[in-house]
Amino acid sequence: MATPTDVRHDPQRGMFELDMDGGTAHVEYRRDGDTMVILHTIVPEALSGRGIAGTLNAAALDHARKAGLRVDPQCEYTASYVRRNPAYGDLLVGDNRSS
């Protein structure tokens, strides 16, 4: 199983990527000041069901924490991942924070 340390970060392209079994999955984001706006989580169908989306999101959120960034999860998968993993809740900006 892939781990967040297997994930490549390409800040120029705003991507966290993971190559596995001939396919590439990724999380796409853009920076807005001190906020990482997570736009999409894309996992090819052939790679689905292996926890890859979670691994990618953990890597992105861990990076945001280490870099002192806030997170705006525009991607529905990322928003649901944070709800299931409340240790990341403190990273969320504004209306995304749970009450």
C-alpha positions in Angstrom: 0.0 0.0 0.0 1.2 3.5 -0.9 2.1 5.9 1.9 2.2 9.7 1.9 6.0 9.5 1.6 5.6 7.8 -1.8 3.8 10.9 -3.1 5.6 13.4 -5.3 5.0 17.1 -4.8 5.3 19.4 -7.8 4.7 23.0 -6.5 5.2 24.5 -10.0 2.2 22.5 -11.3 0.2 22.6 -8.0 0.1 18.8 -7.8 0.7 15.9 -5.4 1.1 12.8 -7.6 1.4 9.1 -7.0 2.4 6.6 -9.8 1.1 3.1 -9.2 0.6 0.1 -11.5 1.1 2.1 -14.7 -1.4 4.9 -13.7 -1.0 8.3 -12.0 -3.3 9.7 -9.4 -3.1 13.3 -8.2 -4.4 16.1 -6.0 -4.5 19.4 -7.8 -4.3 22.7 -5.8 -3.5 26.4 -6.2 -2.0 28.7 -3.7 -3.9 31.8 -2.6 -1.6 33.7 -0.2 -1.2 31.5 2.9 -4.0 29.2 1.7 -3.8 25.9 -0.2 -7.0 25.7 -2.2 -7.5 22.0 -3.0 -9.4 21.7 -6.3 -9.5 18.1 -7.4 -8.6 14.6 -6.4 -8.2 12.4 -9.5 -7.7 8.6 -9.2 -7.9 6.5 -12.4 -10.6 3.9 -12.2 -8.1 1.1 -12.5 -6.5 2.3 -9.2 -9.7 3.0 -7.3 -10.5 1.2 -4.0 -6.9 1.1 -2.8 -6.9 4.1 -0.5 -4.9 6.2 -3.0 -7.1 9.2 -2.7 -6.7 9.2 1.1 -2.9 8.8 0.7 -2.7 11.8 -1.6 -4.9 13.9 0.6 -2.9 13.0 3.7 0.3 14.1 1.9 -1.3 17.4 0.8 -2.6 18.2 4.2 0.6 17.2 5.9 2.5 19.5 3.6 0.1 22.3 4.4 0.6 21.8 8.1 4.4 21.8 7.8 4.4 24.9 5.5 2.1 26.8 7.9 -0.7 27.0 5.3 -4.5 27.0 5.8 -6.6 24.7 3.6 -9.7 25.5 1.5 -11.1 22.1 0.4 -13.0 22.9 -2.8 -12.7 19.2 -3.7 -15.6 17.3 -2.2 -13.3 14.3 -1.5 -10.9 16.4 0.4 -13.7 18.0 2.5 -15.1 14.5 3.3 -11.6 13.2 4.1 -11.1 16.0 6.7 -14.5 15.3 8.2 -13.4 11.6 8.6 -10.0 12.7 9.9 -10.7 15.5 12.3 -7.0 15.9 13.3 -6.8 18.0 10.1 -9.7 20.2 11.0 -7.5 23.0 12.4 -6.1 23.6 8.9 -9.5 24.6 7.4 -10.3 28.2 6.6 -13.5 30.1 7.5 -16.8 28.4 6.7 -15.1 25.1 6.2 -14.2 24.8 9.9 -16.5 22.5 11.9 -18.2 24.2 14.8 
